[in-house]
Amino acid sequence: MFAGFLQDPSRPAVSNDGWEISAADIWGVHDYTQQASVLRERYGHASLRQGEFTDPWPGAKRLLLPGVLHQGQPVVLSEFGGTTFEPAEGEAWFGYDTVVTREEYAERLSSLVEAAVDSGLAGFCFTQFTDTEQETNGLFTADRTPKLPPAELRAILTRPRRG
């Protein structure tokens, strides 16, 4: 285990989350595609869930450093989503894509979460919880106002895995 190199080997450690993994107890992947079908294609294969990342990865950086081999670490989609709903005025970065209606936002969020849940990965973390000064792609605005009704957000984010 990678944690064995640390002062406290009882805690899992991540060397570089999202890309250029060299050694880690958990392999985190950052993938901001806005298409659920692409997430399903990338993560629906057993070989990917088991850490056999052989294809080129999205973005400017590669997922693994040369010579890194999977040794049973769980693979998680540690950052995904990044959709902006109703962009704010000003110079904020609006996200990887923008939708303008509640219906579009609910559909996008639901489809991405559904694809992540059904992928078979060890876990996922939607980015991000709230908007910030520079990013407007949260589930809530910066003042913590939900972008969808709380019951709808909860239903989308807690849906069970199919099958």
PyMOL commands that set and color helices and strands:
alter all, ss='L'
color gray80, all
select helices_A, chain A and resi 2-5+36-43+46-49+102-118+150-157
alter helices_A, ss='H'
color red, helices_A
select strands_A, chain A and resi 27-30+75-81+83-85+97-99+123-127
alter strands_A, ss='S'
color yellow, strands_A
deselect
rebuild
show_as cartoon
